[in-house]
Protein backbone atom coordinates (compact mmCIF):
# COMPACT_ATOMS: atom_id res chain seq x y z
CA UNK A 1 0.00 0.00 0.00
CA UNK A 2 2.98 2.35 0.19
CA UNK A 3 2.45 5.17 -2.36
CA UNK A 4 6.16 5.52 -3.16
CA UNK A 5 6.37 1.83 -4.05
CA UNK A 6 3.21 2.01 -6.15
CA UNK A 7 4.57 5.00 -8.06
CA UNK A 8 7.88 3.24 -8.71
CA UNK A 9 6.09 0.11 -9.99
CA UNK A 10 3.95 2.20 -12.35
CA UNK A 11 7.09 3.81 -13.75
CA UNK A 12 8.52 0.35 -14.33
CA UNK A 13 5.37 -0.81 -16.16
CA UNK A 14 5.53 2.28 -18.37
CA UNK A 15 9.22 1.60 -19.10
CA UNK A 16 8.38 -1.97 -20.16
CA UNK A 17 5.78 -0.69 -22.63
CA UNK A 18 8.38 1.65 -24.16
CA UNK A 19 10.49 -1.40 -25.05
CA UNK A 20 7.70 -2.66 -27.32
CA UNK A 21 7.31 0.76 -28.90
CA UNK A 22 11.04 1.05 -29.58
CA UNK A 23 11.15 -2.39 -31.28
CA UNK A 24 8.30 -1.63 -33.66
CA UNK A 25 8.87 -0.42 -37.21
CA UNK A 26 8.18 3.15 -38.20
CA UNK A 27 4.56 4.00 -38.95
CA UNK A 28 3.28 3.77 -42.49
CA UNK A 29 3.28 7.01 -44.43
CA UNK A 30 0.10 7.45 -46.43
CA UNK A 31 -0.35 10.38 -48.77
CA UNK A 32 -2.93 11.43 -51.33
CA UNK A 33 -3.58 14.19 -53.82
CA UNK A 34 -6.57 15.00 -55.99
CA UNK A 35 -6.88 17.63 -58.70
CA UNK A 36 -10.36 19.17 -58.88
CA UNK A 37 -10.09 20.51 -62.46
CA UNK A 38 -7.70 21.09 -65.35
CA UNK A 39 -7.12 24.65 -66.47
CA UNK A 40 -4.82 23.92 -69.42
CA UNK A 41 -5.46 22.11 -72.67
CA UNK A 42 -3.03 19.20 -72.52
CA UNK A 43 -3.18 15.52 -73.18
CA UNK A 44 -5.20 13.47 -70.65
CA UNK A 45 -2.10 11.49 -69.61
CA UNK A 46 0.17 14.54 -69.28
CA UNK A 47 -0.13 14.76 -65.49
CA UNK A 48 -2.05 12.92 -62.83
CA UNK A 49 -5.41 13.88 -61.43
CA UNK A 50 -5.34 11.56 -58.37
CA UNK A 51 -2.36 10.16 -56.50
CA UNK A 52 -2.27 7.72 -53.57
CA UNK A 53 1.02 6.58 -52.03
CA UNK A 54 1.94 4.22 -49.20
CA UNK A 55 5.50 4.17 -47.87
CA UNK A 56 7.12 1.84 -45.35
CA UNK A 57 10.66 2.23 -44.02
CA UNK A 58 12.35 -1.15 -43.51
CA UNK A 59 14.90 -1.02 -40.63
CA UNK A 60 17.47 -3.38 -42.12
CA UNK A 61 20.24 -1.47 -40.33
CA UNK A 62 18.83 -2.62 -36.97
CA UNK A 63 18.17 0.85 -35.59
CA UNK A 64 14.94 -0.32 -34.00
CA UNK A 65 16.80 -3.14 -32.24
CA UNK A 66 19.35 -0.66 -30.90
CA UNK A 67 16.52 1.56 -29.66
CA UNK A 68 14.94 -1.52 -28.07
CA UNK A 69 18.16 -2.31 -26.21
CA UNK A 70 18.29 1.27 -24.94
CA UNK A 71 14.68 1.04 -23.75
CA UNK A 72 15.30 -2.37 -22.17
CA UNK A 73 18.30 -1.07 -20.23
CA UNK A 74 16.27 1.92 -19.11
CA UNK A 75 13.45 -0.41 -18.01
CA UNK A 76 15.92 -2.52 -16.04
CA UNK A 77 17.26 0.59 -14.31
CA UNK A 78 13.70 1.66 -13.53
CA UNK A 79 12.95 -1.80 -12.10
CA UNK A 80 16.01 -1.65 -9.85
CA UNK A 81 14.96 1.82 -8.72
CA UNK A 82 11.56 0.38 -7.78
CA UNK A 83 13.33 -2.43 -5.95
CA UNK A 84 15.45 0.11 -4.07
CA UNK A 85 12.25 1.93 -3.07
CA UNK A 86 10.81 -1.34 -1.79
CA UNK A 87 13.93 -2.16 0.20
CA UNK A 88 14.02 1.33 1.74
CA UNK A 89 10.37 1.16 2.78
CA UNK A 90 10.79 -2.35 4.19
CA UNK A 91 13.87 -1.30 6.13
CA UNK A 92 12.05 1.71 7.60
CA UNK A 93 9.02 -0.43 8.44
CA UNK A 94 11.12 -3.12 10.08
CA UNK A 95 13.08 -0.61 12.15
CA UNK A 96 9.92 1.23 13.20
CA UNK A 97 8.22 -2.06 14.12
CA UNK A 98 11.09 -3.12 16.38
CA UNK A 99 11.28 0.34 17.97
CA UNK A 100 7.55 0.11 18.69
CA UNK A 101 7.93 -3.37 20.17
CA UNK A 102 10.84 -2.12 22.27
CA UNK A 103 8.77 0.85 23.49
CA UNK A 104 5.94 -1.43 24.62
CA UNK A 105 8.45 -3.68 26.41
CA UNK A 106 9.98 -0.66 28.15
CA UNK A 107 6.50 0.58 29.08
CA UNK A 108 5.58 -2.76 30.67
CA UNK A 109 8.88 -2.91 32.56
CA UNK A 110 8.52 0.71 33.68
CA UNK A 111 5.04 0.07 35.08
CA UNK A 112 6.24 -3.02 36.97
CA UNK A 113 9.07 -0.98 38.49
CA UNK A 114 6.61 1.76 39.38
CA UNK A 115 4.42 -0.68 41.27
CA UNK A 116 7.45 -2.02 43.15
CA UNK A 117 8.69 1.47 44.05
CA UNK A 118 5.29 2.54 45.30
CA UNK A 119 5.16 -0.54 47.51
CA UNK A 120 8.64 0.23 48.82
CA UNK A 121 7.65 3.87 49.42
CA UNK A 122 4.52 2.75 51.28
CA UNK A 123 6.55 0.41 53.47
CA UNK A 124 9.12 3.15 54.19
CA UNK A 125 6.32 5.58 55.07
CA UNK A 126 4.77 3.07 57.46
CA UNK A 127 8.12 2.42 59.12
CA UNK A 128 8.75 6.16 59.39
CA UNK A 129 5.40 6.64 61.12
CA UNK A 130 6.36 4.10 63.82
CA UNK A 131 9.86 5.52 64.11
CA UNK A 132 11.73 2.63 62.48
CA UNK A 133 13.00 4.61 59.48
CA UNK A 134 13.97 8.17 58.69
CA UNK A 135 12.20 10.60 56.36
CA UNK A 136 14.89 10.29 53.67
CA UNK A 137 14.01 6.64 52.98
CA UNK A 138 10.34 7.41 52.46
CA UNK A 139 11.15 10.44 50.32
CA UNK A 140 13.62 8.51 48.12
CA UNK A 141 10.93 6.04 47.07
CA UNK A 142 8.55 8.86 46.10
CA UNK A 143 11.27 10.60 44.08
CA UNK A 144 12.13 7.45 42.14
CA UNK A 145 8.45 6.82 41.47
CA UNK A 146 8.02 10.33 40.06
CA UNK A 147 11.05 9.76 37.78
CA UNK A 148 9.45 6.60 36.45
CA UNK A 149 6.25 8.52 35.75
CA UNK A 150 8.23 11.04 33.69
CA UNK A 151 9.95 8.20 31.85
CA UNK A 152 6.58 6.68 31.06
CA UNK A 153 5.48 9.87 29.31
CA UNK A 154 8.62 9.80 27.17
CA UNK A 155 7.96 6.18 26.25
CA UNK A 156 4.35 6.98 25.35
CA UNK A 157 5.52 9.80 23.07
CA UNK A 158 7.95 7.42 21.34
CA UNK A 159 5.18 4.85 20.97
CA UNK A 160 2.86 7.40 19.35
CA UNK A 161 5.62 8.54 16.98
CA UNK A 162 6.40 5.00 15.84
CA UNK A 163 2.71 4.18 15.34
CA UNK A 164 2.33 7.28 13.16
CA UNK A 165 5.44 6.31 11.19
CA UNK A 166 4.08 2.82 10.55
CA UNK A 167 0.71 4.21 9.47
CA UNK A 168 2.39 6.56 7.00
CA UNK A 169 4.51 3.74 5.56
CA UNK A 170 1.38 1.60 5.15
CA UNK A 171 -0.57 4.51 3.59
CA UNK A 172 -3.05 4.66 6.45
CA UNK A 173 -4.38 7.45 8.61
CA UNK A 174 -1.54 8.68 10.82
CA UNK A 175 -3.79 8.48 13.90
CA UNK A 176 -5.18 4.99 13.19
CA UNK A 177 -4.69 2.40 15.91
CA UNK A 178 -1.81 0.02 15.29
CA UNK A 179 -1.91 -2.15 18.39
CA UNK A 180 0.84 -3.78 20.36
CA UNK A 181 3.31 -5.82 18.28
CA UNK A 182 3.67 -9.50 18.96
CA UNK A 183 6.67 -10.69 20.89
CA UNK A 184 9.50 -11.13 18.40
CA UNK A 185 12.70 -13.09 18.67
CA UNK A 186 15.73 -11.70 16.86
CA UNK A 187 17.96 -14.47 15.53
CA UNK A 188 21.59 -13.87 14.68
CA UNK A 189 22.53 -14.00 11.00
CA UNK A 190 25.03 -16.73 10.25
CA UNK A 191 26.81 -14.91 7.43
CA UNK A 192 30.48 -14.07 7.30
CA UNK A 193 31.82 -10.68 6.25
CA UNK A 194 33.01 -12.07 2.90
CA UNK A 195 29.60 -13.58 2.20
CA UNK A 196 27.86 -10.34 3.13
CA UNK A 197 30.18 -8.37 0.82
CA UNK A 198 29.55 -10.79 -2.06
CA UNK A 199 25.78 -10.61 -1.57
CA UNK A 200 25.88 -6.82 -1.45
CA UNK A 201 27.88 -6.60 -4.68
CA UNK A 202 25.61 -9.08 -6.44
CA UNK A 203 22.23 -7.74 -5.32
CA UNK A 204 22.62 -4.05 -4.52
CA UNK A 205 20.18 -2.11 -6.76
CA UNK A 206 22.54 0.85 -7.23
CA UNK A 207 25.18 -1.40 -8.80
CA UNK A 208 22.64 -2.99 -11.13
CA UNK A 209 21.37 0.47 -12.12
CA UNK A 210 24.94 1.52 -12.93
CA UNK A 211 25.44 -1.60 -15.12
CA UNK A 212 22.13 -0.96 -16.89
CA UNK A 213 23.08 2.66 -17.60
CA UNK A 214 26.44 1.48 -18.98
CA UNK A 215 24.65 -0.90 -21.37
CA UNK A 216 22.24 1.88 -22.31
CA UNK A 217 25.07 4.25 -23.25
CA UNK A 218 26.77 1.52 -25.32
CA UNK A 219 23.53 0.98 -27.23
CA UNK A 220 23.17 4.73 -27.78
CA UNK A 221 26.68 4.85 -29.24
CA UNK A 222 25.81 1.97 -31.53
CA UNK A 223 22.60 3.74 -32.60
CA UNK A 224 24.52 6.95 -33.33
CA UNK A 225 26.82 5.01 -35.65
CA UNK A 226 23.92 3.39 -37.48
CA UNK A 227 22.09 6.68 -37.94
CA UNK A 228 24.60 7.54 -40.66
CA UNK A 229 23.17 4.70 -42.78
CA UNK A 230 19.68 5.46 -44.13
CA UNK A 231 17.09 2.71 -44.09
CA UNK A 232 15.49 1.89 -47.43
CA UNK A 233 11.82 2.62 -47.93
CA UNK A 234 9.33 0.68 -50.02
CA UNK A 235 6.80 2.97 -51.70
CA UNK A 236 3.65 1.91 -53.56
CA UNK A 237 1.88 4.58 -55.62
CA UNK A 238 -1.41 4.52 -57.46
CA UNK A 239 -1.70 7.19 -60.18
CA UNK A 240 -4.81 8.15 -62.15
CA UNK A 241 -4.55 10.14 -65.35
CA UNK A 242 -7.89 11.72 -66.19
CA UNK A 243 -10.18 8.86 -67.30
CA UNK A 244 -7.48 6.19 -67.65
CA UNK A 245 -5.70 4.48 -64.72
CA UNK A 246 -2.06 3.53 -64.60
CA UNK A 247 -0.14 2.05 -61.64
N, C-alpha and C positions, 0 to 999 in steps of 0.2 A: 503493500500500500504506500510505500514511500514515494512522494512525488518526484524527487530527484532521480530515483531509479527508473520510474516510469518514463520520464522525459528522455533519459539516456537510452532506454530500450526502443523508444519510438524513433530516435535519431538513427539507431542501428538498422531498424526495419526500412527506413527511408534510404539509407546508404545501400542496402541490399538491392532495392528496386533500381537504383541508379546503375548497378552493374548490368542488369538486363538492358537498360536503355543504351548504355555505352556499347554493348555488343551488337546491337541491331544495325542494319544497313541504313543509309540515308533515306529520307522519305522520297517518294516518287515526285517528280516535277511534272505537272500537267499544265499545258498551256493551250490556248485557243484564240482564234482570230476570225472575225467575220466581216466581210465588206458589204455594206448595205446597198451600194449602187456604184455603177461605173460612170465616170464623167468624161471619158475619152473614148474615141472610136478606134479600138484596137482589136486584134484577134481574140476570140474567146479563151484561147489557151495561153495568152500572153502573161497573165499573172493570176494568182489564185484569188478566189472569192472566200473560201473557208479553209482554215488550217487548224488541225488538232495534233498536238505532239505530246508524247509521254517519254520521259527520260529517267533512267535509273543508273546511278553511279555504283559500279561494282568495286568493292574494296579489296582488290587483289593484292595490294601492298600490305594488308594486315593492319591498317590504322585503327580499325574498330577493335581488333583484338588487343592492341596496345592500350587503347582507351579503356577497354574492359579490365585489363590488368591494373591500371591506375585506379579505377573505381573499386576493384576488389581489394586492393591494398588499403584504400581509404575506408572501406567497409570494415576491414579487419581492425584497423586502428580505432574506428568508432566502437566496435564491439569490445575491444580491450578497455576503452574509456568507460563504457557501461559496466564492465566487470570491475574496474577500479571503484566506480561509484557504489556498486554493491558491496564490495569489501569494506569501503570506508563506513558505510551505513551499518553494516553488520558489526564492525569493530566498535563503533560508538554505542550501538545497542547493547552489545555484550558487556562493555565496560560500565554503562549506565545500569544495567541489570544487576551486576555484581556489587556496584556501589549502593544500590537500593537494598539488596539483600544484606549487605554489611550494616547499613543504617538500621534496619529492623533488628538485626542481632544486637547491635549496640544499644538500641532502645530497650530491648527486653532485659539485657544485662544491667542497664542503668536503673531500671525500675526495680529489679531484684535488690540491687545495692541500696536503693533508696528505702525499701522496706526494712532491710537489715539495719541501716543507720537510724531510722526512726525508732526501731525497737531498742537499739543501744542507747539512744538519747532518752527514751522513756525510762529505761532502767537506771541510767545515770541520774535522771531527775528524781526518781523515787529514792535512790540512795542518798542524794543530796538532802532531800527533805527529812530523812531520819538521821542525818549527820554522819553518814558513812562515806561520803565523797564530797569533793569540793565543787565549787561553781564552774570551774574551768572545764571539768570533764563533761558536765551537762551541756555547756555552751559549745564545746568542740563538736559534739554530735549534731547539734542544730546547724552549725556553720557548714559542716560537710554535707548535710542534707540539702541545704540551700544551694550549694555548688552543683550538686547533682541535678537539682531542678533547672538551673541555668543550662547545664549541659544537655538536658532533655530538650529544651527549646531549640538549641543549635541542631540537634539530631533531627528534630521534626522539620526544621527549615531545609536541611539537606535532603530529607525524604521527599518533601514537596517538590524540590528542584529536580530530583532525579525522576519522579513520576511525570512531571511536565516534559522533561527531555524525552522520555520514552514515548509519551503521547505524540509529541511532535515528529519523532522518527517513524512512528506507525501511522502518521497522517490522521490523528484523532484530535478531539478537543483537548486543549492543554490542561483543562481542569477535570477531565474524565477520571473516574476512579480506576486505579490500576490493580490494587490489591497487594497483599504481601507475597513476595516470591517464595517458591518452594525451597526447601533446604537443598543446597547444592554442594556436591563434593568436587573439589578441584584436584584432578589427577595430574601428576607430573608427566611431562612429554619426554619420551625416551628417544630423543634425537640428538645426535652429536652436532658440534659446531660445523663440521665439514658437510654433514648432510643438510643442515639448515641453510648453509650458504649455497649448496647446489640446488636445493628446492627454490630458493629465492631467485637465483639466476634463471632458472628454467620457467618459473611461473609468474614472475613479477610483471604486471600489466605494462608498466612504463617501458620495460625493455622490449616487450613485444610490440608496443606502439612505435618505438624507435626503429625496430627492424622493418615494420610495415611501411613506415615513412621512407626508409632507405630503398625498399623495393619500388615504392611509388615514384620516387625521383628517378630511378633507373628506367622505369617504363616511360616517364615523361621525356627523358633524353632520347630514348629509342623512337618515340612518336615524333619528336622534333626532327630527327634525321629522316624519317619516312615522309614527313610533310613536303619535302623537296620533290618527291615523286608524285605526279598527279595520278589519280585513279581514272581508269577509262569509264566512259559513260555510254550506255546503249540507249539510242533514241529511236523511237518509232513515230513517224509522221504520216498523217492522212491529209492529202491535199485535194481540193475540189476546184476545178477550173470551170467556171460558169455552169453549163449544163452537163459537162462530161466530168467523170471522176477518174483520178489517176493517183496511185499510191506508190 
